[in-house]
Amino acid sequence: MRGFGRISRRNVLRGVAATSSLALTGLSATDVFAAQNLTAGALYVGPKDDFGWNQAHAEGVAAIKKIAGVTVIEEERVPETTEVEKSMESMIELDHAGLIFATSYGYWSHMLKEAGKFPKVQFLHAGGTVWKEGMPVNAGNFNGYIDEAQYISGIVAGHTSKSGKLGFVAAKPYPAALRNINAFTLGARIVNPGATTQVIFTGDWVMPVKEAESVNSLADQGIDVVTCHVDSPKVVIETAEKRGIFSSGYHMNQAPLAPKGYLTGAEWNWQKVYTDYVVWLREGKSWPHMLRGGLKEGIVRNSPYGPAVAEAARKHADAASSEFRTAGFKIYKGPMMTNDGKQIIPAGKEYVINDVWLETTDWLVEGVKGSTKG
């Protein structure tokens, strides 16, 4: 159905593109956002009900639907190709969208191209990237330091695990995933210095068969808590529940999938981010081209604790979360060793969460079983 709908919109677009374009470009950015009515477009690379990355963004979009005068157009399963450019143009030309949310990493270059074509439209992109001089001023990017929430999840896992053996299913060994693996492990080892995290990389973002096989393999090894960094944690969480082991979620709250074994999870709070952007733009306020933040800024958070989380774990995790919010707790501080025996951070050295060096993470911390080679 999605493909048929998009083709139909394209056919209409051919006939009205010129008129619509003139109508839109005749408005100033101030006119578009000062108006009581605002149309926003949101594009997702997968389904909105994936219990993962896409659904987390859809929940953010749902928050702005509640704002008076805001109309939202959404399109699912838009590939990271020139198709996304066509979808954006359709939203702008046909629906007069003045704001576009591009929610997948691979949309970035396509979004910048469209931002150049439509200077009166504001474009916002989710995911890690770098802002460079000369990029369109009507384009921006937002992301969060979710490794802070993973650290809290690790504390809960460390308290809950009886074996001290944890598992992590990840798509690819790139910096953001490695940071999550490291933070989760470091949190667990604060509780149990002997805790280990076995990592399995599936090779891609959506690999349900491999994800299920990975969880089963981890469970067979005596691992009793698993988490993940994949687009949709649904299979990982459901498989863990079937195997009778605990799970920690990612992207959004997966508690409904595992009523017995779900502990907590590292979530994005896109509701706050999307709402803030709409308010800033409609009120004519300046807005950041690169928005970043962690627990303190409310951009990331942890899922509510599941019934299996003991009181001691809750108190420890709550205290650590409070430190992030008030005292600027630092995850990455020396002395810190990699899992192949090298000192990666010397004693006395520490890194704030937004340090550029962390964006180049290509190592796994002591206690992780696995390789950055995948």
Secondary structure, 3 states (H helix, E strand, C coil): CHHHHHHHHHHHHHHHHHHHHHHHHCCCHHHHHHCCCEEEEEECCCCCCCCCHHHHHHHHHHHHHCCCCEEEEEECCCCCCHHHHHHHHHHHHHHCCCEEEECCHHHHHHHHHHHHHCCCCEEEEECCCCCCCCCCCCEEEECCCCHHHHHHHHHHHHHHCCCCEEEEEECCCCHHHHHHHHHHHHHHHHHCCCCEEEEEECCCCCCHHHHHHHHHHHHHCCCCEEEEECCCCHHHHHHHHHHCCEEEEEECCCHHHCCCCEEEEEEECHHHHHHHHHHHHHCCCCCCCEECCCCCCCCEEECCCCCCCCHHHHHHHHHHHHHHHHCCCCCEECCEEECCCCEEECCCCEECCCCHHHHHCCCCECCEECCCCC
